[in-house]
Amino acid sequence: MHRRARRMNEDRENEGSDVLVRVLRQDDLEDIVRIDAKASGRPRRDYYKNKVERALRDTSVQISLAAELEGRVVGFLLGSVYYGDFGQPEAVATIDAMGVAPDSGRKGVGRALFAQLARNLKAMRVERIETQVDFSSYELLSFFQRMGFMPSRRLSLEKALDPTELE
């Protein structure tokens, strides 16, 4: 039984071994938009155009990656590193957006992206990663849980504003 458990762990460690994770490039934009549109149901080109431009412009504080399988972009991770924001004295990384092409799910793409992000952040001496996930996104919540994420002690607050109401 012990050998079987070890073998299962070895299989998990090898997931994504064919995935090439690299730094994001400008020409990844259309692939990112395509992957996200399949997941969200709508293209958000302007949103990702701004994110990619910022990632390439502010390389000292941006952590953004693309994943390829057989020469095709099948995943992305866009993130940032913040120094001292929200009253936190230490550097904190955030995952702003992440996506995997539906036909590449369960092939270790997300795991490979996250593993490379963690290596990059450790080299920068960043000790914590934060992200936000919609409460109903069970698959994404499950992924982050497998990567070791837990609910934070801080509470995210929001308030809807009615543009027709003026005080």
ROTOR-382183 format. One record per atom (N, C-alpha, C): residue number from 0; atom name; x, y, z. Coordinates in Angstrom, 1 decimal. Example, Ala and Ser with C-alpha at 12.3 -4.5 7.8 and 13.67 -1.06 7.14 Angstrom:
<recs>
<rec 0 N <13.2 -5.7 7.8>>
<rec 0 CA <12.3 -4.5 7.8>>
<rec 0 C <13.2 -3.3 7.8>>
<rec 1 N <12.8 -2.2 7.1>>
<rec 1 CA <13.7 -1.1 7.1>>
<rec 1 C <12.9 0.0 7.9>>
</recs>
This chain:
<recs>
<rec 0 N <0.8 -1.2 0.0>>
<rec 0 CA <0.0 0.0 0.0>>
<rec 0 C <0.9 1.3 0.0>>
<rec 1 N <2.0 1.2 0.7>>
<rec 1 CA <2.9 2.4 0.8>>
<rec 1 C <3.5 2.7 -0.6>>
<rec 2 N <3.8 1.6 -1.4>>
<rec 2 CA <4.4 1.8 -2.7>>
<rec 2 C <3.3 2.4 -3.6>>
<rec 3 N <2.1 2.0 -3.5>>
<rec 3 CA <1.0 2.5 -4.3>>
<rec 3 C <0.8 4.0 -4.1>>
<rec 4 N <0.8 4.4 -2.8>>
<rec 4 CA <0.7 5.8 -2.4>>
<rec 4 C <1.8 6.6 -3.0>>
<rec 5 N <3.1 6.1 -2.9>>
<rec 5 CA <4.2 6.8 -3.5>>
<rec 5 C <4.1 7.0 -5.0>>
<rec 6 N <3.6 5.9 -5.7>>
<rec 6 CA <3.5 5.9 -7.1>>
<rec 6 C <2.4 7.0 -7.5>>
<rec 7 N <1.3 7.1 -6.8>>
<rec 7 CA <0.3 8.1 -7.1>>
<rec 7 C <0.9 9.5 -6.9>>
<rec 8 N <1.7 9.7 -5.9>>
<rec 8 CA <2.3 11.0 -5.7>>
<rec 8 C <3.3 11.3 -6.8>>
<rec 9 N <4.0 10.3 -7.3>>
<rec 9 CA <5.0 10.5 -8.4>>
<rec 9 C <4.2 10.9 -9.6>>
<rec 10 N <3.0 10.2 -9.9>>
<rec 10 CA <2.2 10.6 -11.0>>
<rec 10 C <1.8 12.0 -11.0>>
<rec 11 N <1.3 12.5 -9.8>>
<rec 11 CA <0.9 13.8 -9.6>>
<rec 11 C <2.0 14.8 -9.9>>
<rec 12 N <3.2 14.4 -9.4>>
<rec 12 CA <4.4 15.3 -9.6>>
<rec 12 C <4.7 15.4 -11.1>>
<rec 13 N <4.5 14.4 -11.8>>
<rec 13 CA <4.8 14.4 -13.3>>
<rec 13 C <3.7 15.0 -14.1>>
<rec 14 N <2.6 15.3 -13.5>>
<rec 14 CA <1.5 16.0 -14.3>>
<rec 14 C <2.1 17.3 -14.8>>
<rec 15 N <1.8 17.6 -16.1>>
<rec 15 CA <2.2 18.8 -16.7>>
<rec 15 C <3.7 18.8 -17.1>>
<rec 16 N <4.3 17.6 -17.1>>
<rec 16 CA <5.7 17.5 -17.5>>
<rec 16 C <6.0 17.9 -19.0>>
<rec 17 N <4.9 17.8 -19.8>>
<rec 17 CA <5.1 18.2 -21.2>>
<rec 17 C <4.7 19.6 -21.4>>
<rec 18 N <4.3 20.3 -20.4>>
<rec 18 CA <3.9 21.7 -20.4>>
<rec 18 C <5.1 22.6 -20.4>>
<rec 19 N <5.2 23.5 -21.3>>
<rec 19 CA <6.3 24.5 -21.3>>
<rec 19 C <5.7 25.8 -20.7>>
<rec 20 N <6.2 26.2 -19.6>>
<rec 20 CA <5.8 27.5 -19.0>>
<rec 20 C <6.9 28.5 -19.3>>
<rec 21 N <6.4 29.7 -19.7>>
<rec 21 CA <7.4 30.7 -20.1>>
<rec 21 C <6.8 32.1 -19.7>>
<rec 22 N <7.6 33.1 -19.9>>
<rec 22 CA <7.2 34.5 -19.6>>
<rec 22 C <6.2 34.9 -20.7>>
<rec 23 N <5.2 35.6 -20.3>>
<rec 23 CA <4.2 36.1 -21.2>>
<rec 23 C <4.8 37.0 -22.3>>
<rec 24 N <4.3 36.9 -23.5>>
<rec 24 CA <4.7 37.8 -24.6>>
<rec 24 C <3.5 38.6 -25.2>>
<rec 25 N <3.7 39.6 -25.9>>
<rec 25 CA <2.7 40.4 -26.5>>
<rec 25 C <1.8 39.6 -27.4>>
<rec 26 N <2.5 38.7 -28.2>>
<rec 26 CA <1.7 37.9 -29.1>>
<rec 26 C <0.8 36.8 -28.5>>
<rec 27 N <0.8 36.7 -27.2>>
<rec 27 CA <0.0 35.8 -26.5>>
<rec 27 C <-1.5 36.3 -26.3>>
<rec 28 N <-1.7 37.6 -26.5>>
<rec 28 CA <-2.9 38.3 -26.2>>
<rec 28 C <-4.1 37.5 -26.8>>
<rec 29 N <-4.1 37.2 -28.1>>
<rec 29 CA <-5.2 36.6 -28.8>>
<rec 29 C <-5.5 35.2 -28.2>>
<rec 30 N <-4.5 34.5 -27.8>>
<rec 30 CA <-4.7 33.2 -27.2>>
<rec 30 C <-5.3 33.3 -25.8>>
<rec 31 N <-4.9 34.3 -25.0>>
<rec 31 CA <-5.5 34.6 -23.7>>
<rec 31 C <-7.0 34.9 -23.9>>
<rec 32 N <-7.3 35.8 -24.8>>
<rec 32 CA <-8.7 36.2 -25.0>>
<rec 32 C <-9.5 35.0 -25.4>>
<rec 33 N <-9.0 34.1 -26.3>>
<rec 33 CA <-9.7 32.9 -26.7>>
<rec 33 C <-10.0 32.0 -25.5>>
<rec 34 N <-8.9 31.8 -24.7>>
<rec 34 CA <-9.1 30.8 -23.6>>
<rec 34 C <-10.1 31.4 -22.6>>
<rec 35 N <-10.0 32.7 -22.3>>
<rec 35 CA <-10.9 33.3 -21.3>>
<rec 35 C <-12.3 33.3 -21.9>>
<rec 36 N <-12.5 33.6 -23.2>>
<rec 36 CA <-13.9 33.7 -23.7>>
<rec 36 C <-14.6 32.3 -23.6>>
<rec 37 N <-13.8 31.2 -23.8>>
<rec 37 CA <-14.4 29.9 -23.7>>
<rec 37 C <-14.9 29.7 -22.3>>
<rec 38 N <-14.2 30.2 -21.3>>
<rec 38 CA <-14.5 30.0 -19.9>>
<rec 38 C <-15.6 30.9 -19.4>>
<rec 39 N <-15.5 32.2 -19.9>>
<rec 39 CA <-16.5 33.2 -19.4>>
<rec 39 C <-17.7 33.4 -20.2>>
<rec 40 N <-17.6 32.9 -21.5>>
<rec 40 CA <-18.7 33.0 -22.4>>
<rec 40 C <-18.7 34.4 -23.1>>
<rec 41 N <-17.7 35.2 -23.0>>
<rec 41 CA <-17.7 36.5 -23.7>>
<rec 41 C <-16.2 36.9 -23.8>>
<rec 42 N <-15.9 37.5 -25.0>>
<rec 42 CA <-14.5 38.0 -25.1>>
<rec 42 C <-14.3 39.3 -24.3>>
<rec 43 N <-13.1 39.3 -23.7>>
<rec 43 CA <-12.8 40.5 -22.9>>
<rec 43 C <-11.4 41.0 -23.4>>
<rec 44 N <-11.4 41.3 -24.7>>
<rec 44 CA <-10.1 41.7 -25.3>>
<rec 44 C <-9.5 43.0 -24.7>>
<rec 45 N <-10.3 44.0 -24.5>>
<rec 45 CA <-9.8 45.2 -23.9>>
<rec 45 C <-9.2 45.0 -22.5>>
<rec 46 N <-9.9 44.3 -21.7>>
<rec 46 CA <-9.4 44.0 -20.4>>
<rec 46 C <-8.0 43.3 -20.4>>
<rec 47 N <-7.9 42.3 -21.2>>
<rec 47 CA <-6.6 41.5 -21.3>>
<rec 47 C <-5.6 42.3 -22.1>>
<rec 48 N <-6.0 43.1 -23.0>>
<rec 48 CA <-5.0 44.0 -23.7>>
<rec 48 C <-4.3 44.9 -22.7>>
<rec 49 N <-5.1 45.5 -21.8>>
<rec 49 CA <-4.5 46.4 -20.8>>
<rec 49 C <-3.6 45.6 -19.8>>
<rec 50 N <-4.1 44.4 -19.4>>
<rec 50 CA <-3.3 43.5 -18.5>>
<rec 50 C <-2.0 43.1 -19.1>>
<rec 51 N <-2.0 42.7 -20.3>>
<rec 51 CA <-0.8 42.2 -21.0>>
<rec 51 C <0.2 43.4 -21.2>>
<rec 52 N <-0.4 44.5 -21.6>>
<rec 52 CA <0.5 45.7 -21.8>>
<rec 52 C <1.2 46.1 -20.5>>
<rec 53 N <0.4 46.0 -19.4>>
<rec 53 CA <1.0 46.4 -18.1>>
<rec 53 C <2.0 45.3 -17.7>>
<rec 54 N <1.7 44.1 -17.9>>
<rec 54 CA <2.7 43.0 -17.5>>
<rec 54 C <4.0 43.2 -18.3>>
<rec 55 N <3.9 43.6 -19.5>>
<rec 55 CA <5.2 43.7 -20.3>>
<rec 55 C <5.9 45.0 -20.0>>
<rec 56 N <5.1 46.0 -19.6>>
<rec 56 CA <5.7 47.3 -19.3>>
<rec 56 C <6.3 47.3 -17.9>>
<rec 57 N <5.7 46.8 -16.9>>
<rec 57 CA <6.1 46.8 -15.5>>
<rec 57 C <6.7 45.5 -15.1>>
<rec 58 N <7.7 45.0 -15.9>>
<rec 58 CA <8.2 43.6 -15.6>>
<rec 58 C <8.8 43.5 -14.2>>
<rec 59 N <9.2 44.5 -13.6>>
<rec 59 CA <9.8 44.4 -12.2>>
<rec 59 C <8.8 44.0 -11.2>>
<rec 60 N <7.5 44.3 -11.4>>
<rec 60 CA <6.5 43.9 -10.4>>
<rec 60 C <5.4 43.0 -10.9>>
<rec 61 N <5.5 42.6 -12.1>>
<rec 61 CA <4.4 41.8 -12.7>>
<rec 61 C <4.9 40.3 -12.8>>
<rec 62 N <4.0 39.4 -12.5>>
<rec 62 CA <4.4 38.0 -12.6>>
<rec 62 C <3.3 37.4 -13.6>>
<rec 63 N <3.7 37.3 -14.8>>
<rec 63 CA <2.7 36.8 -15.8>>
<rec 63 C <3.4 35.7 -16.7>>
<rec 64 N <2.6 34.6 -16.9>>
<rec 64 CA <3.2 33.5 -17.5>>
<rec 64 C <2.2 32.9 -18.6>>
<rec 65 N <2.8 32.2 -19.5>>
<rec 65 CA <2.0 31.5 -20.5>>
<rec 65 C <2.4 30.0 -20.5>>
<rec 66 N <1.5 29.1 -20.8>>
<rec 66 CA <1.8 27.7 -20.8>>
<rec 66 C <1.5 27.2 -22.2>>
<rec 67 N <2.4 26.4 -22.7>>
<rec 67 CA <2.2 25.8 -24.1>>
<rec 67 C <2.3 24.3 -24.0>>
<rec 68 N <1.5 23.7 -24.8>>
<rec 68 CA <1.5 22.2 -25.0>>
<rec 68 C <1.6 22.0 -26.5>>
<rec 69 N <2.6 21.3 -27.0>>
<rec 69 CA <2.8 21.0 -28.4>>
<rec 69 C <2.8 22.3 -29.2>>
<rec 70 N <3.5 23.4 -28.7>>
<rec 70 CA <3.6 24.6 -29.4>>
<rec 70 C <2.4 25.5 -29.4>>
<rec 71 N <1.4 25.2 -28.7>>
<rec 71 CA <0.2 26.0 -28.7>>
<rec 71 C <-0.1 26.5 -27.3>>
<rec 72 N <-0.4 27.8 -27.1>>
<rec 72 CA <-0.7 28.4 -25.8>>
<rec 72 C <-2.0 27.8 -25.3>>
<rec 73 N <-2.0 27.2 -24.2>>
<rec 73 CA <-3.1 26.5 -23.6>>
<rec 73 C <-3.5 27.0 -22.2>>
<rec 74 N <-2.7 28.0 -21.7>>
<rec 74 CA <-3.0 28.5 -20.4>>
<rec 74 C <-2.2 29.8 -20.1>>
<rec 75 N <-2.7 30.5 -19.2>>
<rec 75 CA <-2.0 31.8 -18.8>>
<rec 75 C <-2.3 32.1 -17.3>>
<rec 76 N <-1.4 32.9 -16.8>>
<rec 76 CA <-1.5 33.3 -15.4>>
<rec 76 C <-1.0 34.8 -15.4>>
<rec 77 N <-1.8 35.7 -14.9>>
<rec 77 CA <-1.5 37.1 -14.8>>
<rec 77 C <-1.5 37.5 -13.4>>
<rec 78 N <-0.4 38.1 -12.9>>
<rec 78 CA <-0.3 38.4 -11.5>>
<rec 78 C <0.6 39.6 -11.3>>
<rec 79 N <0.6 40.1 -10.0>>
<rec 79 CA <1.4 41.2 -9.7>>
<rec 79 C <2.1 41.0 -8.3>>
<rec 80 N <3.1 41.8 -8.0>>
<rec 80 CA <3.7 41.8 -6.7>>
<rec 80 C <3.5 43.2 -6.2>>
<rec 81 N <3.0 43.3 -5.0>>
<rec 81 CA <2.7 44.6 -4.3>>
<rec 81 C <3.6 44.7 -3.1>>
<rec 82 N <4.2 45.8 -2.9>>
<rec 82 CA <5.1 46.1 -1.7>>
<rec 82 C <4.4 47.0 -0.8>>
<rec 83 N <3.9 46.5 0.4>>
<rec 83 CA <3.3 47.4 1.4>>
<rec 83 C <1.9 47.8 1.2>>
<rec 84 N <1.2 47.2 0.3>>
<rec 84 CA <-0.2 47.7 0.1>>
<rec 84 C <-1.2 47.2 1.1>>
<rec 85 N <-2.2 47.9 1.3>>
<rec 85 CA <-3.3 47.5 2.3>>
<rec 85 C <-2.7 47.3 3.7>>
<rec 86 N <-1.7 48.1 4.1>>
<rec 86 CA <-1.1 48.0 5.4>>
<rec 86 C <-0.3 46.8 5.7>>
<rec 87 N <0.0 46.0 4.7>>
<rec 87 CA <0.9 44.8 4.8>>
<rec 87 C <2.3 45.3 4.7>>
<rec 88 N <3.2 44.9 5.7>>
<rec 88 CA <4.6 45.4 5.6>>
<rec 88 C <5.4 44.6 4.6>>
<rec 89 N <5.0 43.3 4.3>>
<rec 89 CA <5.8 42.5 3.4>>
<rec 89 C <5.2 42.5 2.0>>
<rec 90 N <6.1 42.0 1.0>>
<rec 90 CA <5.6 41.9 -0.4>>
<rec 90 C <4.6 40.8 -0.5>>
<rec 91 N <3.6 41.0 -1.2>>
<rec 91 CA <2.5 40.1 -1.5>>
<rec 91 C <2.2 40.0 -3.0>>
<rec 92 N <2.2 38.7 -3.4>>
<rec 92 CA <1.8 38.5 -4.8>>
<rec 92 C <0.3 38.3 -5.0>>
<rec 93 N <-0.2 38.7 -6.1>>
<rec 93 CA <-1.6 38.4 -6.3>>
<rec 93 C <-1.8 37.7 -7.7>>
<rec 94 N <-2.7 36.8 -7.8>>
<rec 94 CA <-3.0 36.2 -9.1>>
<rec 94 C <-4.3 36.9 -9.5>>
<rec 95 N <-4.2 37.7 -10.6>>
<rec 95 CA <-5.3 38.5 -11.1>>
<rec 95 C <-6.2 37.8 -12.0>>
<rec 96 N <-5.6 36.9 -12.8>>
<rec 96 CA <-6.4 36.1 -13.8>>
<rec 96 C <-5.6 34.9 -14.1>>
<rec 97 N <-6.4 33.8 -14.3>>
<rec 97 CA <-5.7 32.5 -14.7>>
<rec 97 C <-6.7 31.8 -15.6>>
<rec 98 N <-6.2 31.1 -16.6>>
<rec 98 CA <-7.1 30.4 -17.5>>
<rec 98 C <-6.4 29.2 -18.1>>
<rec 99 N <-7.1 28.1 -18.4>>
<rec 99 CA <-6.6 27.0 -19.1>>
<rec 99 C <-7.6 26.6 -20.2>>
<rec 100 N <-7.2 26.4 -21.4>>
<rec 100 CA <-8.1 26.0 -22.5>>
<rec 100 C <-8.8 24.8 -22.1>>
<rec 101 N <-10.2 24.8 -22.3>>
<rec 101 CA <-11.0 23.6 -21.9>>
<rec 101 C <-10.5 22.3 -22.4>>
<rec 102 N <-10.0 22.2 -23.7>>
<rec 102 CA <-9.5 21.0 -24.2>>
<rec 102 C <-8.1 20.5 -23.6>>
<rec 103 N <-7.6 21.4 -22.8>>
<rec 103 CA <-6.3 21.1 -22.1>>
<rec 103 C <-6.4 20.9 -20.6>>
<rec 104 N <-7.7 20.9 -20.1>>
<rec 104 CA <-7.9 20.7 -18.7>>
<rec 104 C <-7.5 19.3 -18.3>>
<rec 105 N <-7.1 19.2 -17.0>>
<rec 105 CA <-6.7 17.9 -16.4>>
<rec 105 C <-5.4 17.4 -17.0>>
<rec 106 N <-4.6 18.2 -17.6>>
<rec 106 CA <-3.3 17.8 -18.2>>
<rec 106 C <-2.1 18.4 -17.4>>
<rec 107 N <-2.4 19.1 -16.3>>
<rec 107 CA <-1.3 19.6 -15.5>>
<rec 107 C <-0.9 21.0 -15.9>>
<rec 108 N <-1.7 21.7 -16.7>>
<rec 108 CA <-1.4 23.0 -17.2>>
<rec 108 C <-1.4 24.0 -16.0>>
<rec 109 N <-2.6 24.0 -15.3>>
<rec 109 CA <-2.7 24.9 -14.1>>
<rec 109 C <-1.6 24.7 -13.1>>
<rec 110 N <-1.4 23.4 -12.8>>
<rec 110 CA <-0.4 23.0 -11.8>>
<rec 110 C <1.0 23.5 -12.3>>
<rec 111 N <1.3 23.4 -13.6>>
<rec 111 CA <2.6 23.8 -14.1>>
<rec 111 C <2.8 25.3 -14.0>>
<rec 112 N <1.7 26.1 -14.3>>
<rec 112 CA <1.7 27.5 -14.2>>
<rec 112 C <2.0 27.9 -12.8>>
<rec 113 N <1.2 27.3 -11.9>>
<rec 113 CA <1.4 27.7 -10.4>>
<rec 113 C <2.7 27.3 -9.9>>
<rec 114 N <3.3 26.2 -10.3>>
<rec 114 CA <4.6 25.8 -9.8>>
<rec 114 C <5.7 26.8 -10.2>>
<rec 115 N <5.6 27.2 -11.5>>
<rec 115 CA <6.6 28.2 -12.0>>
<rec 115 C <6.4 29.5 -11.3>>
<rec 116 N <5.2 29.9 -11.1>>
<rec 116 CA <4.9 31.2 -10.4>>
<rec 116 C <5.5 31.1 -9.0>>
<rec 117 N <5.3 30.0 -8.3>>
<rec 117 CA <5.8 29.8 -6.9>>
<rec 117 C <7.4 29.9 -6.9>>
<rec 118 N <8.0 29.2 -7.9>>
<rec 118 CA <9.5 29.3 -8.0>>
<rec 118 C <10.0 30.8 -8.2>>
<rec 119 N <9.3 31.5 -9.1>>
<rec 119 CA <9.7 32.9 -9.4>>
<rec 119 C <9.5 33.7 -8.1>>
<rec 120 N <8.4 33.5 -7.4>>
<rec 120 CA <8.2 34.4 -6.3>>
<rec 120 C <9.1 34.1 -5.1>>
<rec 121 N <9.5 32.8 -4.9>>
<rec 121 CA <10.4 32.4 -3.9>>
<rec 121 C <11.8 33.1 -4.2>>
<rec 122 N <12.2 33.1 -5.5>>
<rec 122 CA <13.4 33.7 -5.8>>
<rec 122 C <13.4 35.2 -5.5>>
<rec 123 N <12.2 35.8 -5.5>>
<rec 123 CA <12.1 37.3 -5.2>>
<rec 123 C <11.9 37.5 -3.7>>
<rec 124 N <11.9 36.4 -3.0>>
<rec 124 CA <11.6 36.4 -1.5>>
<rec 124 C <10.2 36.8 -1.1>>
<rec 125 N <9.3 36.6 -2.0>>
<rec 125 CA <7.9 36.9 -1.7>>
<rec 125 C <7.4 35.6 -1.0>>
<rec 126 N <6.7 35.8 0.1>>
<rec 126 CA <6.3 34.7 1.0>>
<rec 126 C <4.8 34.4 0.9>>
<rec 127 N <4.0 35.2 0.2>>
<rec 127 CA <2.5 35.0 0.3>>
<rec 127 C <1.9 35.3 -1.1>>
<rec 128 N <0.9 34.5 -1.5>>
<rec 128 CA <0.2 34.8 -2.7>>
<rec 128 C <-1.3 34.9 -2.3>>
<rec 129 N <-2.0 35.9 -2.9>>
<rec 129 CA <-3.4 36.0 -2.7>>
<rec 129 C <-4.1 36.0 -4.0>>
<rec 130 N <-5.4 35.7 -3.9>>
<rec 130 CA <-6.3 35.8 -5.1>>
<rec 130 C <-7.7 35.8 -4.6>>
<rec 131 N <-8.6 36.2 -5.6>>
<rec 131 CA <-10.0 36.2 -5.3>>
<rec 131 C <-10.7 35.2 -6.2>>
<rec 132 N <-11.7 34.5 -5.7>>
<rec 132 CA <-12.4 33.5 -6.5>>
<rec 132 C <-13.9 33.7 -6.2>>
<rec 133 N <-14.7 33.7 -7.3>>
<rec 133 CA <-16.1 33.7 -7.1>>
<rec 133 C <-16.5 32.5 -6.3>>
<rec 134 N <-17.4 32.7 -5.3>>
<rec 134 CA <-17.8 31.7 -4.4>>
<rec 134 C <-18.4 30.5 -5.1>>
<rec 135 N <-19.0 30.7 -6.3>>
<rec 135 CA <-19.7 29.6 -7.0>>
<rec 135 C <-18.8 28.9 -8.0>>
<rec 136 N <-17.5 29.3 -8.1>>
<rec 136 CA <-16.6 28.7 -9.0>>
<rec 136 C <-15.9 27.5 -8.4>>
<rec 137 N <-16.7 26.5 -8.2>>
<rec 137 CA <-16.2 25.3 -7.5>>
<rec 137 C <-14.9 24.7 -8.0>>
<rec 138 N <-14.8 24.6 -9.4>>
<rec 138 CA <-13.6 24.0 -9.9>>
<rec 138 C <-12.4 24.8 -9.6>>
<rec 139 N <-12.5 26.1 -9.8>>
<rec 139 CA <-11.4 27.0 -9.5>>
<rec 139 C <-11.0 27.0 -8.0>>
<rec 140 N <-12.0 27.0 -7.1>>
<rec 140 CA <-11.8 26.9 -5.7>>
<rec 140 C <-11.1 25.6 -5.4>>
<rec 141 N <-11.5 24.5 -6.0>>
<rec 141 CA <-10.9 23.2 -5.8>>
<rec 141 C <-9.4 23.2 -6.2>>
<rec 142 N <-9.1 23.8 -7.4>>
<rec 142 CA <-7.8 23.9 -7.8>>
<rec 142 C <-6.9 24.7 -6.8>>
<rec 143 N <-7.4 25.8 -6.4>>
<rec 143 CA <-6.6 26.6 -5.4>>
<rec 143 C <-6.4 25.9 -4.1>>
<rec 144 N <-7.4 25.1 -3.7>>
<rec 144 CA <-7.2 24.4 -2.5>>
<rec 144 C <-6.1 23.3 -2.7>>
<rec 145 N <-6.1 22.6 -3.8>>
<rec 145 CA <-5.1 21.6 -4.1>>
<rec 145 C <-3.7 22.3 -4.1>>
<rec 146 N <-3.6 23.6 -4.5>>
<rec 146 CA <-2.3 24.3 -4.5>>
<rec 146 C <-1.9 24.8 -3.1>>
<rec 147 N <-2.8 24.6 -2.1>>
<rec 147 CA <-2.5 25.0 -0.8>>
<rec 147 C <-3.1 26.3 -0.3>>
<rec 148 N <-4.0 26.9 -1.1>>
<rec 148 CA <-4.6 28.1 -0.7>>
<rec 148 C <-5.7 27.8 0.4>>
<rec 149 N <-5.9 28.8 1.3>>
<rec 149 CA <-6.9 28.7 2.3>>
<rec 149 C <-7.6 30.0 2.4>>
<rec 150 N <-8.8 30.1 2.9>>
<rec 150 CA <-9.5 31.4 3.1>>
<rec 150 C <-8.6 32.3 3.9>>
<rec 151 N <-8.6 33.6 3.5>>
<rec 151 CA <-7.7 34.5 4.3>>
<rec 151 C <-8.5 35.0 5.5>>
<rec 152 N <-7.8 35.7 6.3>>
<rec 152 CA <-8.4 36.3 7.5>>
<rec 152 C <-9.0 37.6 7.2>>
<rec 153 N <-8.7 38.2 6.0>>
<rec 153 CA <-9.3 39.5 5.7>>
<rec 153 C <-10.6 39.2 4.9>>
<rec 154 N <-11.5 40.1 5.0>>
<rec 154 CA <-12.8 40.0 4.4>>
<rec 154 C <-12.9 41.0 3.2>>
<rec 155 N <-13.3 40.5 2.1>>
<rec 155 CA <-13.4 41.4 0.9>>
<rec 155 C <-14.8 42.0 1.0>>
<rec 156 N <-14.9 43.3 0.9>>
<rec 156 CA <-16.2 44.0 0.9>>
<rec 156 C <-16.5 44.7 -0.4>>
<rec 157 N <-17.8 44.8 -0.7>>
<rec 157 CA <-18.2 45.5 -1.9>>
<rec 157 C <-19.5 46.2 -1.7>>
<rec 158 N <-19.7 47.2 -2.5>>
<rec 158 CA <-21.0 48.0 -2.4>>
<rec 158 C <-21.4 48.3 -3.8>>
<rec 159 N <-22.6 48.0 -4.2>>
<rec 159 CA <-23.1 48.4 -5.6>>
<rec 159 C <-23.5 49.8 -5.5>>
<rec 160 N <-23.2 50.6 -6.5>>
<rec 160 CA <-23.6 52.0 -6.6>>
<rec 160 C <-24.6 52.1 -7.7>>
<rec 161 N <-25.6 52.9 -7.4>>
<rec 161 CA <-26.7 53.1 -8.3>>
<rec 161 C <-26.4 54.5 -9.0>>
<rec 162 N <-26.0 54.5 -10.3>>
<rec 162 CA <-25.6 55.8 -10.9>>
<rec 162 C <-26.8 56.8 -11.0>>
<rec 163 N <-28.0 56.3 -10.8>>
<rec 163 CA <-29.1 57.2 -10.9>>
<rec 163 C <-29.4 57.9 -9.6>>
<rec 164 N <-28.8 57.4 -8.5>>
<rec 164 CA <-29.0 58.1 -7.2>>
<rec 164 C <-27.8 59.1 -7.0>>
<rec 165 N <-28.2 60.3 -6.7>>
<rec 165 CA <-27.2 61.3 -6.3>>
<rec 165 C <-27.5 61.7 -4.9>>
<rec 166 N <-26.5 61.8 -4.1>>
<rec 166 CA <-26.7 62.2 -2.7>>
<rec 166 C <-26.5 63.7 -2.6>>
</recs>
